Protein backbone atom coordinates (compact mmCIF):
# COMPACT_ATOMS: atom_id res chain seq x y z
CA UNK A 1 0.00 0.00 0.00
CA UNK A 2 1.33 3.45 -0.86
CA UNK A 3 1.33 5.67 2.23
CA UNK A 4 2.84 8.94 3.41
CA UNK A 5 4.75 8.86 6.72
CA UNK A 6 5.92 11.55 9.10
CA UNK A 7 7.99 11.20 12.27
CA UNK A 8 6.32 11.53 15.66
CA UNK A 9 7.98 13.04 18.74
CA UNK A 10 10.31 10.67 20.58
CA UNK A 11 8.58 8.62 23.28
CA UNK A 12 11.82 7.79 25.10
CA UNK A 13 11.44 4.05 24.38
CA UNK A 14 14.11 3.96 21.69
CA UNK A 15 11.54 2.99 19.04
CA UNK A 16 10.98 5.31 16.09
CA UNK A 17 7.27 6.10 15.83
CA UNK A 18 5.61 7.49 12.72
CA UNK A 19 2.19 8.77 11.73
CA UNK A 20 1.10 6.78 8.67
CA UNK A 21 -1.40 8.47 6.35
CA UNK A 22 -3.45 6.22 4.04
CA UNK A 23 -6.42 6.85 1.74
CA UNK A 24 -8.75 5.62 4.51
CA UNK A 25 -7.21 7.35 7.53
CA UNK A 26 -4.07 7.57 9.62
CA UNK A 27 -2.46 5.57 12.40
CA UNK A 28 0.60 5.56 14.62
CA UNK A 29 3.10 2.77 13.95
CA UNK A 30 6.60 1.62 14.80
CA UNK A 31 9.04 2.42 11.98
CA UNK A 32 11.11 -0.63 10.99
CA UNK A 33 13.04 0.95 8.12
CA UNK A 34 16.15 3.07 7.98
CA UNK A 35 15.86 6.10 10.31
CA UNK A 36 16.79 8.57 7.54
CA UNK A 37 13.85 7.30 5.42
CA UNK A 38 11.10 8.05 7.96
CA UNK A 39 9.41 10.98 6.21
CA UNK A 40 7.98 10.53 2.74
CA UNK A 41 6.00 8.21 0.50
CA UNK A 42 6.52 4.49 0.90
CA UNK A 43 5.06 1.20 -0.25
CA UNK A 44 4.51 -0.75 2.97
CA UNK A 45 3.13 -4.03 4.28
CA UNK A 46 0.92 -4.00 7.36
CA UNK A 47 1.25 -6.46 10.24
CA UNK A 48 -1.90 -6.54 12.36
CA UNK A 49 -1.93 -8.38 15.69
CA UNK A 50 -4.68 -10.94 16.35
CA UNK A 51 -6.34 -8.83 19.06
CA UNK A 52 -6.89 -6.02 16.50
CA UNK A 53 -8.42 -8.21 13.80
GISUL-V580407 format. One record per residue. N is the residue number from 1. RES is the residue in one letter. PHI is phi in radians with two decimals (* if undefined). Layout:
BEGIN
N RES PHI
N RES PHI
END
This chain:
BEGIN
1 X *
2 X -1.45
3 X -2.32
4 X -2.04
5 X -2.06
6 X -2.46
7 X -1.19
8 X -1.84
9 X -1.01
10 X -1.08
11 X -1.71
12 X 1.42
13 X -1.60
14 X 1.56
15 X -1.56
16 X -1.55
17 X -1.81
18 X -2.30
19 X -1.70
20 X -1.83
21 X -1.83
22 X -2.13
23 X -1.10
24 X -1.91
25 X 2.55
26 X -2.31
27 X -2.68
28 X -1.57
29 X -2.63
30 X -1.41
31 X -1.46
32 X -1.89
33 X -1.62
34 X -1.17
35 X -0.99
36 X -1.33
37 X -1.77
38 X -0.99
39 X -1.50
40 X 2.43
41 X -1.67
42 X -2.53
43 X -1.58
44 X -2.22
45 X -1.99
46 X -1.65
47 X -2.04
48 X -2.01
49 X -1.20
50 X -1.00
51 X -1.21
52 X -1.55
53 X -1.08
END
